[in-house]
Amino acid sequence: MDCNNLTDSKSSKFIHSFLRLSQNMMRFIHKTALDNDLSIPQYSVLMTIAPRKEMTQKQLGEVLQIPKSTLSQAVDGLVQTGWIHRQPVSDNRREMQLLLSEKGNTLFKKIIQQKGSVHRTIESVMGTLTEKQFDEFLATLLHISDFLENETISKENNQND
């Protein structure tokens, strides 16, 4: 590929579009978190646990990919406010199970319905797409995500060999 054409390449256009989308999403996430007296890591933890109702702290760390200290602080804050409960895993006392409390579930439902929240905003933009456009868009995002995951796993395996 000609280096002069890299700025016009599909990958460059995709990356710049995705970065712009990501920056705009983070603005809404930050506002939504602040509007609900949450830090961004706390918001991320709550939004990850809520649909599942429970998960281990180790699983949460693998999903969120944030430093352990940041994760621990976020979890501690959510436990102190009563939005999640923490208990040792029965067959592994060193591992913690995180459970969404009723209070946390109420907050989660409030956040996703809140005017101006990232959830309502994304719901609005998705409403401008036809079902077919949405399905194709989602399929494309999943295809890219799966490809990137497989590439990462493949490279990790090659490094370990």
C-alpha positions as CSV (number, residue, x, y, z in Angstrom):
1,M,0.0,0.0,0.0
2,D,1.3,3.4,-0.9
3,C,2.1,5.4,2.3
4,N,0.7,8.6,0.8
5,N,-2.7,6.9,0.6
6,L,-2.9,5.7,4.2
7,T,-5.0,8.6,5.3
8,D,-7.6,7.7,2.6
9,S,-7.5,3.9,3.4
10,K,-10.5,2.1,4.7
11,S,-8.7,1.3,7.9
12,S,-7.8,4.9,8.5
13,K,-11.3,6.1,7.8
14,F,-12.7,3.4,10.1
15,I,-10.3,4.2,12.9
16,H,-11.0,7.9,12.8
17,S,-14.7,7.3,12.7
18,F,-14.6,4.9,15.6
19,L,-12.4,7.3,17.6
20,R,-14.9,10.1,17.0
21,L,-17.7,7.9,18.0
22,S,-15.8,6.7,21.1
23,Q,-15.0,10.3,22.2
24,N,-18.7,11.3,21.8
25,M,-19.9,8.2,23.6
26,M,-17.5,9.0,26.5
27,R,-18.9,12.5,26.8
28,F,-22.4,11.0,27.3
29,I,-21.1,8.3,29.6
30,H,-19.2,10.9,31.7
31,K,-22.4,13.1,31.9
32,T,-24.6,10.1,32.8
33,A,-22.2,9.0,35.5
34,L,-21.9,12.4,37.0
35,D,-25.7,12.9,36.9
36,N,-26.0,9.8,39.0
37,D,-23.1,10.6,41.4
38,L,-20.9,7.8,40.0
39,S,-17.4,7.8,38.7
40,I,-16.9,6.4,35.2
41,P,-15.4,3.1,36.6
42,Q,-18.4,2.8,39.0
43,Y,-20.7,3.4,36.1
44,S,-18.9,0.8,34.0
45,V,-19.1,-1.8,36.8
46,L,-22.8,-1.1,37.4
47,M,-23.7,-1.3,33.7
48,T,-21.7,-4.6,33.4
49,I,-23.1,-6.3,36.4
50,A,-26.7,-5.2,36.1
51,P,-27.9,-7.2,33.1
52,R,-26.2,-10.3,34.5
53,K,-27.3,-9.7,38.2
54,E,-24.1,-11.2,39.5
55,M,-20.6,-12.1,38.5
56,T,-17.2,-12.6,40.1
57,Q,-14.8,-9.7,40.5
58,K,-12.3,-11.6,38.4
59,Q,-14.9,-12.0,35.5
60,L,-15.7,-8.3,35.8
61,G,-12.0,-7.4,35.5
62,E,-11.7,-9.5,32.4
63,V,-14.7,-7.8,30.8
64,L,-13.8,-4.3,31.7
65,Q,-10.0,-4.5,31.3
66,I,-9.3,-1.8,33.8
67,P,-6.5,-1.9,36.4
68,K,-7.3,-4.0,39.5
69,S,-6.9,-1.0,41.9
70,T,-9.4,1.0,39.8
71,L,-11.8,-1.9,39.8
72,S,-11.4,-2.5,43.5
73,Q,-12.1,1.2,44.3
74,A,-15.2,1.2,42.0
75,V,-16.5,-2.0,43.6
76,D,-15.9,-0.6,47.1
77,G,-17.8,2.6,46.3
78,L,-20.7,0.6,44.9
79,V,-20.7,-1.7,48.0
80,Q,-20.6,1.3,50.4
81,T,-23.7,2.9,48.7
82,G,-25.5,-0.4,48.7
83,W,-25.8,-0.7,45.0
84,I,-24.0,-4.1,44.9
85,H,-23.2,-6.7,47.5
86,R,-20.0,-8.6,47.7
87,Q,-19.6,-12.1,49.1
88,P,-16.9,-14.8,48.9
89,V,-17.4,-17.5,46.3
90,S,-18.4,-20.7,48.1
91,D,-15.7,-23.0,46.7
92,N,-13.0,-20.3,46.5
93,R,-12.9,-18.0,49.5
94,R,-10.3,-15.7,47.9
95,E,-12.6,-14.8,45.0
96,M,-15.5,-12.4,45.4
97,Q,-19.0,-12.7,43.9
98,L,-20.6,-9.4,43.1
99,L,-24.4,-9.3,43.2
100,L,-26.7,-6.4,42.1
101,S,-28.8,-5.2,45.0
102,E,-32.4,-4.2,44.6
103,K,-31.2,-0.6,45.2
104,G,-28.7,-1.1,42.4
105,N,-31.3,-2.5,40.1
106,T,-33.5,0.5,40.7
107,L,-30.6,2.8,39.9
108,F,-29.8,0.8,36.7
109,K,-33.4,1.1,35.5
110,K,-33.4,4.8,36.3
111,I,-30.2,5.4,34.4
112,I,-31.3,3.6,31.2
113,Q,-34.5,5.6,31.2
114,Q,-32.9,9.0,32.2
115,K,-33.4,11.8,29.7
116,G,-30.0,12.8,28.2
117,S,-28.3,9.6,29.3
118,V,-26.1,7.7,26.9
119,H,-28.7,4.9,26.8
120,R,-31.6,7.2,25.7
121,T,-29.3,9.0,23.2
122,I,-28.2,5.8,21.6
123,E,-31.7,4.5,21.5
124,S,-32.7,7.7,19.7
125,V,-30.0,7.4,17.1
126,M,-30.8,3.7,16.6
127,G,-34.4,4.7,16.0
128,T,-33.3,6.6,12.9
129,L,-32.1,3.3,11.3
130,T,-34.4,0.8,9.6
131,E,-34.4,-2.7,11.1
132,K,-32.3,-3.9,8.2
133,Q,-29.8,-1.1,8.7
134,F,-29.5,-1.8,12.4
135,D,-29.1,-5.5,11.8
136,E,-26.4,-5.0,9.2
137,F,-24.6,-2.4,11.4
138,L,-24.7,-4.7,14.4
139,A,-23.5,-7.7,12.3
140,T,-20.6,-5.6,11.0
141,L,-19.6,-4.5,14.5
142,L,-19.7,-8.0,15.7
143,H,-17.7,-9.2,12.7
144,I,-15.0,-6.6,13.4
145,S,-15.0,-7.5,17.1
146,D,-14.8,-11.2,16.5
147,F,-12.0,-10.7,14.0
148,L,-10.0,-8.5,16.4
149,E,-10.5,-10.9,19.3
150,N,-9.3,-13.9,17.1
151,E,-6.3,-11.9,16.0
152,T,-5.4,-11.0,19.6
153,I,-5.8,-14.6,20.7
154,S,-3.8,-15.9,17.7
155,K,-0.9,-13.4,18.4
156,E,-1.0,-14.4,22.1
157,N,-0.8,-18.1,21.3
158,N,2.1,-17.5,18.9
159,Q,4.0,-15.5,21.5
160,N,3.5,-18.4,24.0
161,D,4.8,-21.0,21.5
